[in-house]
Amino acid sequence: MSDKTYLDWPFFEDRHRRLAAKLDAWAVENITDGHHDDVDAECRALVSVLGEGGWPRYAVGGVAYDGADDTIDTRSICLIRETLARHSGLADFAFAMQGLGSGAITLYGTEEQKRAYLPRVAAGTAIAAFALSEPDAGSDVAALGCAARRDGDGYVLDGEKTWISNGGIADFYVVFARTGEAPGSRGISAFVVDAGTPGFAVAERINVIAPHPLARLSFTACRVPASRLLGPAGQGFKVAMRTLDIFRTSVAAAALGFARRALDEALERATTRTMFNQKLADFQLTQAKLAQMATAIDAAALLTYRAAWLRDQGKTVTREAAMAKLTATESAQTIIDGAVQIFGGLGVVSGEPVEKLYREIRALRIYEGASEVQQLIVARELLKETKFS
């Protein structure tokens, strides 16, 4: 049983504590961490069951569009991701992508766009995706090459996207393309593109170490009506950054969920495994490792929920979110590696909980801003505060 005393911290309100308890009980009954023989089918099923449970509503802003509230509560998002990650990495992925894939519509969508997409996302009857990365444009969004040119009453998209989560199973994609109003990041626009749009294709499915639906997408003379433009033309970079700003802290929370599960597994193993006529937990080396794991989790949790609380107070959390993501993901990698070491040979057997955690955590140190990018962000904010240029 994972430590829950952090829920008593002043970052949370009673509604958050009730939410965490309700979801944990629900997940025990409804979420199983399978072997992922058919990842697409399992992910679709998870989106559906999460929708039936009402959980994607927390990732959608606007009660009028079936969201849980008129604004997205960052602490709720984080608690949901942490809890789901403890139970199943794919369940966390399914929930997170419903939020990330529709977040730009919540923030910038017209009334028509919101009514067309958000209720279906909240219900789990439509799968969302966020298509920003390209072969030569990941962290450097200004290098984006996918283009959209105005043509009559619409836009024509040409180019590629890659590393797109939910690629191949999503019902719609929020796609970022260069429209050329200005050079660099100032000439990018965002569009909603339905999966069946002519000229859109899933060019390649990408297999990664943690089984998730991932794909490379292609756009060839892909025409979308002007009504699918999200926000003002040329403001796509702002749309992307504001969307990521909501969910970046939740990546840290997912890492916390993985880390807490790893510590639980390590404690169980250490207190039941006999070695040299004593329990593994009796060795001081094991005790030191467990202490380091628990301390790192609390340190990461404090940074994560500080960032979430600040954002819910309306504060800008560029530095705080970067610190949280950097610390939580890097710490979780170390904690999970430690759990594998405590398990010994069993820790690298395919399908064992710590082996699955080992594969799940690695991508979190890369996506939504790699650890190195988070360090640059923190340093940039520090230098800005000291008025260095």
Summary of the structure (lengths in Angstrom):
residues: 389
radius of gyration: 21.1
end to end distance: 48.5
largest distance: 79.6
contacts: 1380
relative contact order: 0.11
helix: 58%
strand: 16%
